[in-house]
Amino acid sequence: MKKRALISVSDKTGVVEFARGLIDLNYEIISTGGTALALQKAGIEVIGVSDITGFPECLDGRVKTLHPKIHAGILAVRNNAEHMQQLAELDVNTIDVVAINLYPFKQTILKEGVAFNEAIENIDIGGPTMIRAAAKNYQDVAVVVDPNDYPLLINHLKANTLTIDIKKQFAFKVFEHTAAYDALIANYLAEKLGQNKLRDTLTLTFEKVADMRYGENPHQGAAFYKEIGKFEGSLTAATQLHGKELSYNNIADTDAAIAIVKEFDEPCVVAVKHANPCGVATGKDIYNAYNSAYNADPVSIFGGIVAANREIDKATAEQISKIFLEIVIAPSFSKEAIEIISQKKNIRILELPGISVKNTEDMMDFKKVSGGLLIQGLDCKLLGEQFKTVTKIKPTEKEIEDLLFAWKIAKYTKSNAIVLAKDSATVGIGPGQTNRITALELAIKYAGEKSNQSVMASDAYFPFPDCVEAAAKTGITAIIQPGGSIRDEESIKKCDELGISMVFTGLRHFKH
């Protein structure tokens, strides 16, 4: 008796060649619907599933392979005499190879304006059932769900090297595939039905973008994965125009830079180092914004990441090329800019047209912890409902502008965070300190003389008036902070005493 292979695929890539390879190995081909037509058109003899089951396809093709003569042929354990006796009594032939890929649910839901019913119709039922059955009976059935594995299977069959271990690998890919498929369906339905994003059971589906050379350090393995969906403003949508491959740290830092630049509608440049901003500025054009961001901290920007929300032109590219940068990312680059920047061999040029697309509060932020996962909504708010001046001295219109600018940067600076700004540019940033006064002292050190007549943003409240005292000594004129300390009055009183205005936002921006 000839061996049999069941082939039923949505993705027809390589299926004709695969079927021919099986026929050359003396297999009979069982198939359904569009796959059967494609194979017959290529001159390949096919046995229809209905010819095996003796039952016609029905319900618009919803029921065709869900039949004992198919599943018994797949699931029968060959060295189980009772199983084989039952197959003989039921006139069922074994199926030795199963090649199936599923209805294109992902491709369907990614289409513009797809209707809910169309998405539901593209949920495969028979396909997952058959490949799971074949994978469960891996010792007797070879199952492939990835067209890239067709040549591998054919070669092993030809060489008689299809071992149990290889079949286990094929089976593993099945369950990985169906798990991702079902998770995608569940997440789609959760979104459409308005389910709580922090639901009791969470299953996520990500697809690998690339393997990293290493992680944060050379001894750590790493890879970059993307969420399934349309994220036009995310790094996964960027196109690399020049330079060597991105590293783990490059991706983390660039993501931080993109998040900051999204806060601004006016021309803006963000320089990031170790996931913290080191120079941020807006300007009348991107050239002026870049120069201001560079001058904010010309030491720290070296070897950093630069993100811009306008096209990089020739003049800006000439300035960029004067120093070593790891990455420049922008919505576009002029032809001259690409030519200038790409003269540096290793710098990465990334184009992200949607870089200014705003994040939304329904997006989720993930942080892995040992043995678990922390999930929260993205921090998309800027100010609370109680935004108010709390000192007798009121900030000027210009100070308000700079305070709000600094507040946006503090939102993306690791806590404890202090940001000093002047003329819509940072002049000193103190990130990630274990106490707030040290963060301020660090920001003042970076700023030097530029701290005079600057404004200050603090990501959280002042527990003591020491930061106000230090601010006054260096010439800071206005402060923005959330408020909420039981000792707020001490800081307010000290501001009034020292001639500094203070604004409360009513909203905290910790970033850990």
C-alpha positions in Angstrom: 0.0 0.0 0.0 1.2 3.5 -0.9 1.8 5.9 1.9 -0.4 8.9 1.9 0.1 12.7 2.4 -2.7 15.1 3.2 -2.0 18.6 1.9 -4.3 21.6 2.5 -2.8 25.0 2.5 -3.8 28.7 2.4 -0.3 29.7 1.5 0.5 27.9 -1.7 4.2 28.8 -1.6 6.2 25.7 -2.7 3.3 23.4 -2.5 3.5 22.1 -6.1 7.2 21.2 -5.8 6.5 19.6 -2.4 3.7 17.4 -3.8 5.9 16.4 -6.7 8.6 15.4 -4.3 6.2 13.2 -2.4 4.9 11.6 -5.5 8.5 10.8 -6.6 8.7 9.0 -3.2 5.6 7.0 -4.1 3.1 8.9 -1.9 -0.5 9.4 -2.8 -1.8 13.0 -2.3 -5.0 13.8 -0.5 -6.2 17.3 -0.8 -9.1 19.8 -0.5 -10.6 22.8 -2.2 -8.2 25.4 -3.6 -5.1 23.3 -2.8 -6.5 20.4 -4.8 -7.3 22.6 -7.8 -3.8 24.1 -7.7 -2.2 20.7 -7.7 -4.4 19.3 -10.4 -3.7 22.4 -12.5 0.0 21.5 -12.2 -0.7 18.0 -13.4 -0.6 16.3 -10.1 -3.0 13.5 -9.3 -5.0 14.2 -6.2 -7.5 12.2 -4.1 -10.3 14.4 -2.9 -11.1 14.3 0.8 -14.7 13.5 -0.1 -13.4 10.4 -1.9 -11.8 9.3 1.3 -14.7 10.1 3.7 -17.6 9.3 1.3 -19.2 12.5 2.6 -19.4 15.7 0.6 -18.0 19.0 1.7 -20.8 21.1 3.2 -21.7 24.3 4.9 -19.7 26.4 2.4 -16.6 24.3 3.1 -16.8 24.7 6.8 -17.0 20.9 7.1 -14.7 18.7 5.0 -11.9 17.1 7.0 -13.7 16.7 10.3 -14.3 13.0 9.8 -13.1 9.7 11.4 -11.6 8.4 8.1 -9.3 11.4 8.2 -8.5 11.7 11.9 -8.3 7.9 12.5 -5.8 7.7 9.7 -3.7 10.4 11.3 -4.0 9.4 15.0 -3.6 5.6 14.8 -0.5 4.5 16.6 1.2 2.2 14.1 2.8 -0.2 16.6 -0.5 -0.6 18.5 -2.1 -3.8 17.1 -5.5 -2.9 18.4 -5.4 0.5 16.6 -4.4 -1.1 13.3 -7.0 -3.8 13.6 -9.7 -1.1 14.1 -8.4 0.7 11.0 -8.7 -2.5 9.0 -12.2 -3.1 10.2 -13.3 0.5 9.4 -11.5 0.5 6.0 -9.3 3.4 7.0 -5.9 4.0 5.5 -3.1 5.7 7.5 -2.0 9.2 6.6 1.8 9.5 7.0 2.5 13.2 6.1 0.3 16.2 7.0 1.1 19.5 5.4 -1.3 22.3 6.4 -1.1 26.0 7.0 -4.1 27.8 8.4 -6.7 30.3 7.1 -5.0 33.7 7.0 -6.5 35.2 10.1 -3.6 37.6 10.7 -3.6 38.9 7.2 -7.4 39.3 7.3 -7.5 41.5 10.5 -4.6 43.6 9.3 -6.6 44.7 6.2 -8.0 48.2 6.3 -11.7 48.2 7.2 -12.1 44.5 7.6 -15.5 43.5 8.9 -15.9 41.5 12.1 -17.7 38.7 10.3 -15.0 38.4 7.7 -12.4 38.0 10.4 -14.5 35.3 12.1 -14.9 33.4 8.8 -11.1 33.3 8.6 -10.8 31.3 11.9 -9.6 27.9 10.8 -11.3 24.8 12.5 -10.3 21.7 10.6 -6.7 22.8 10.0 -5.7 23.2 13.6 -7.5 19.9 14.5 -5.5 18.0 11.9 -2.1 19.4 12.6 -2.6 19.0 16.4 -3.6 15.4 15.7 -0.5 14.8 13.6 1.7 16.5 16.1 0.3 14.4 18.9 1.1 11.3 16.8 4.5 12.6 15.9 6.2 9.2 16.1 4.2 8.0 13.1 3.3 11.2 11.2 5.5 13.9 9.8 3.7 17.3 10.0 4.8 20.5 8.4 3.1 24.0 8.8 6.0 26.1 7.4 6.6 26.0 3.6 10.3 26.6 4.4 10.3 23.1 5.9 9.1 21.3 2.7 12.5 20.8 1.2 13.9 19.6 4.6 11.2 17.0 4.9 11.6 15.8 1.3 15.4 15.5 1.8 15.0 13.5 5.0 12.4 11.2 3.4 14.7 10.6 0.4 17.7 9.9 2.6 15.6 7.8 5.0 16.9 10.0 7.9 13.6 11.2 9.3 14.2 10.4 12.9 11.9 10.7 15.9 13.9 13.7 17.1 13.3 15.5 13.8 9.6 14.6 13.9 9.4 16.1 17.4 10.8 19.3 16.1 8.1 19.4 13.4 5.5 18.7 16.1 6.9 21.5 18.3 6.4 24.0 15.5 2.8 22.9 15.2 1.9 23.7 18.8 3.9 26.9 18.6 1.9 27.9 15.5 -1.5 27.0 16.9 -0.8 28.7 20.2 0.1 31.9 18.4 -2.9 31.6 16.1 -5.3 31.1 19.0 -3.8 33.9 21.0 -4.1 36.3 18.0 -7.8 35.4 17.7 -8.4 35.8 21.5 -6.7 39.2 21.5 -8.6 40.4 18.4 -11.9 39.4 20.1 -10.9 41.0 23.4 -10.2 44.3 21.6 -13.4 44.2 19.6 -15.5 43.2 22.6 -13.9 45.9 24.8 -12.5 43.4 27.3 -10.4 44.6 30.2 -6.8 44.6 29.0 -5.7 43.5 32.4 -7.8 40.3 32.2 -7.3 37.2 34.3 -5.4 35.2 31.6 -3.1 36.9 29.2 -1.5 35.2 26.2 0.7 37.3 23.9 1.8 36.8 20.3 5.0 38.4 19.0 7.0 37.7 15.8 10.7 37.8 15.6 12.2 40.7 13.7 15.8 39.8 14.1 18.4 38.0 16.2 20.7 40.3 18.0 24.4 39.9 18.1 24.0 39.9 21.9 22.0 41.6 24.6 23.0 44.4 27.0 26.3 42.6 27.3 28.2 40.3 25.0 27.6 37.2 27.1 23.8 37.6 26.8 21.7 36.2 24.0 19.0 38.4 22.6 16.4 38.8 19.8 14.0 41.6 18.8 10.3 40.8 18.5 7.3 42.8 17.3 3.7 42.9 18.2 1.2 41.8 15.5 -0.7 44.8 14.3 -0.3 48.2 12.7 2.2 50.3 14.7 3.2 52.9 12.2 4.9 55.1 14.8 6.9 52.3 16.4 10.5 51.3 15.8 9.3 48.0 14.2 8.0 50.1 11.3 11.3 51.8 10.6 13.4 51.2 7.5 17.1 51.0 7.9 18.8 53.0 5.1 22.4 52.6 6.1 24.7 51.1 8.7 25.4 47.9 10.5 22.7 45.9 12.2 21.0 47.3 15.3 22.0 46.0 18.7 19.8 45.3 21.8 20.9 48.6 23.4 20.4 50.5 20.2 16.8 49.4 20.0 16.1 50.2 23.7 17.7 53.7 23.4 16.0 54.5 20.1 12.6 53.5 21.4 13.2 56.0 24.3 14.1 58.7 21.8 11.0 58.1 19.7 8.8 58.3 22.8 10.1 61.7 23.7 10.0 63.2 20.2 6.3 62.2 19.9 5.5 64.7 22.7 6.3 67.7 20.4 4.5 69.1 17.4 7.1 71.7 16.6 10.4 70.8 15.0 12.2 68.8 17.7 15.5 66.8 18.1 16.1 64.4 21.0 19.5 63.0 21.9 19.4 59.9 24.1 22.1 58.0 26.0 21.5 54.8 28.0 17.7 55.3 27.6 17.9 58.8 29.2 17.6 62.1 27.3 20.8 64.0 27.3 19.8 66.9 25.0 16.4 67.9 23.8 15.4 71.1 21.9 12.7 72.5 19.7 13.4 75.2 17.1 12.0 77.1 14.1 13.4 74.3 12.0 15.2 71.0 12.5 18.6 72.6 11.9 18.2 75.0 14.8 16.6 72.2 17.0 19.6 69.9 16.4 22.2 72.6 17.2 20.3 73.5 20.4 20.0 69.8 21.4 23.7 69.3 20.7 24.7 72.3 22.7 22.6 71.2 25.6 25.3 68.6 26.4 27.9 68.2 23.7 29.8 65.6 25.8 27.0 63.1 26.5 25.6 63.2 23.0 28.8 61.6 21.7 27.9 57.9 20.8 24.2 58.5 21.4 21.0 58.3 19.5 19.4 61.2 17.8 15.7 61.3 16.8 14.0 64.1 14.9 10.4 64.8 13.9 11.2 66.5 10.6 13.2 65.6 7.5 16.9 65.7 8.0 18.2 68.1 5.4 21.7 68.8 4.1 22.7 71.4 6.6 21.5 69.3 9.6 23.3 66.3 8.2 26.5 68.2 7.9 26.3 69.1 11.7 25.4 65.5 12.5 28.4 64.1 10.7 30.8 66.1 12.8 30.4 63.7 15.7 30.1 60.0 16.3 26.5 58.9 16.7 25.1 55.4 16.8 21.8 56.1 15.2 19.9 58.9 13.5 16.1 58.3 13.1 13.7 60.7 11.4 10.6 60.7 9.2 12.7 61.2 6.1 16.1 62.2 4.9 17.0 64.3 1.8 19.2 62.6 -0.8 22.1 64.9 0.2 21.6 64.1 3.9 21.8 60.4 3.2 25.0 60.9 1.2 26.6 63.0 3.9 25.7 60.8 6.9 26.4 57.5 5.2 30.0 58.5 4.7 30.4 57.2 8.2 30.4 53.4 7.8 28.8 52.3 11.0 26.2 54.9 11.8 22.6 53.6 11.4 20.2 55.7 9.4 16.6 54.8 10.2 13.6 56.2 8.4 10.3 56.2 10.3 7.6 58.2 8.5 5.1 57.8 11.4 7.6 58.9 14.1 5.2 61.7 15.2 2.1 59.4 15.5 1.0 59.7 19.1 0.8 56.8 21.5 -2.6 56.2 23.1 -3.7 55.2 26.5 -5.1 51.9 25.4 -1.6 50.8 24.5 0.1 48.6 27.1 3.6 48.8 28.6 5.3 45.6 29.7 8.1 44.9 32.1 9.4 41.4 32.8 10.2 40.5 36.4 11.6 37.2 37.6 8.7 34.7 37.4 6.2 37.3 36.2 5.2 40.2 34.1 4.1 43.7 35.0 1.6 45.4 32.7 0.3 48.9 32.7 -1.2 51.4 30.3 1.2 53.8 28.6 1.7 57.1 30.4 0.1 59.4 27.8 -1.1 62.2 30.0 1.0 65.3 30.6 -0.9 67.3 33.2 -3.4 66.6 35.9 -6.7 68.5 36.6 -5.1 70.6 39.3 -2.4 72.4 37.2 -1.9 75.6 39.1 0.6 78.1 40.4 1.0 77.7 44.2 3.4 80.5 45.0 2.8 84.2 45.3 5.2 84.9 42.5 3.6 83.9 39.2 5.7 82.4 36.3 6.0 84.5 33.2 4.5 83.4 29.9 8.0 82.4 28.7 8.7 80.5 31.9 5.4 78.6 31.6 6.5 77.6 28.1 9.9 76.4 29.3 8.3 74.7 32.3 6.0 72.6 30.1 8.9 71.8 27.9 11.0 70.6 30.8 8.0 68.7 32.2 7.7 66.7 28.9 11.4 65.7 29.2 11.1 64.8 32.9 8.3 62.4 32.0 10.8 60.2 30.0 13.8 60.6 32.3 14.5 57.8 34.8 13.4 58.6 38.3 14.5 60.4 40.4 14.6 62.9 37.6 15.4 66.6 37.4 15.4 68.6 34.1 16.6 72.1 33.7 15.5 74.0 30.6 15.8 77.4 29.0 14.6 78.7 25.6 12.9 75.4 24.7 16.1 73.4 25.2 17.4 71.3 28.0 20.5 72.7 29.7 21.0 70.0 32.4 19.4 66.6 33.2 19.8 64.6 36.4 18.5 61.1 35.8 18.0 58.0 37.8 19.3 59.0 41.2 18.3 57.5 44.6 17.5 60.9 46.0 16.1 64.1 44.4 18.7 66.5 45.7 21.5 64.5 44.1 19.5 64.5 40.8 19.3 68.3 41.0 23.0 68.6 41.8 23.9 66.4 38.8 21.6 68.5 36.5 23.2 71.7 37.8 26.7 70.2 37.2 25.8 69.4 33.6 24.3 72.8 33.0 27.1 74.9 34.5 26.5 78.6 33.9 23.5 77.8 31.7 21.5 76.9 34.9 21.2 80.6 35.6 17.7 81.9 34.6 16.6 78.3 33.7 13.5 76.5 34.9 13.3 73.2 36.6 11.1 70.1 36.3 10.9 67.4 38.9 9.2 64.1 38.1 7.8 63.8 41.7 7.2 66.1 44.7 9.8 67.6 47.0 9.8 65.9 50.4 12.0 68.7 51.7 12.7 72.3 50.7 16.4 71.5 50.0 15.9 71.3 46.2 14.3 74.8 46.3 17.3 76.2 48.2 19.8 74.6 45.8 17.8 75.9 42.8 17.9 79.4 44.1 21.6 79.3 44.6 22.2 78.5 40.9 19.7 81.0 39.5 16.7 78.8 38.6 13.6 81.0 38.4 10.7 78.6 38.2 9.8 75.1 39.2 7.2 72.6 38.0 6.4 69.5 40.0 3.4 67.3 40.8 2.8 68.4 44.4 1.2 66.1 46.9 3.8 66.0 49.7 2.6 66.4 53.2 5.3 69.0 53.4 4.4 70.9 50.2 3.9 74.1 52.3 7.6 74.1 53.3 8.7 74.1 49.6 6.1 76.7 48.7 7.1 79.0 51.5 10.8 78.6 50.6 10.0 79.5 47.0 8.2 82.7 48.1 11.1 83.5 50.4 13.7 83.1 47.6 11.8 84.6 44.7 11.0 81.5 42.8 7.6 80.6 41.2 6.3 77.1 41.5 3.6 75.3 39.5 1.9 72.0 40.6 0.8 69.7 37.8 -1.3 67.3 39.9 0.2 64.4 38.0 3.3 62.4 38.7 5.6 60.8 36.1 7.8 58.2 37.7 9.8 56.1 35.2 11.7 53.1 36.5 
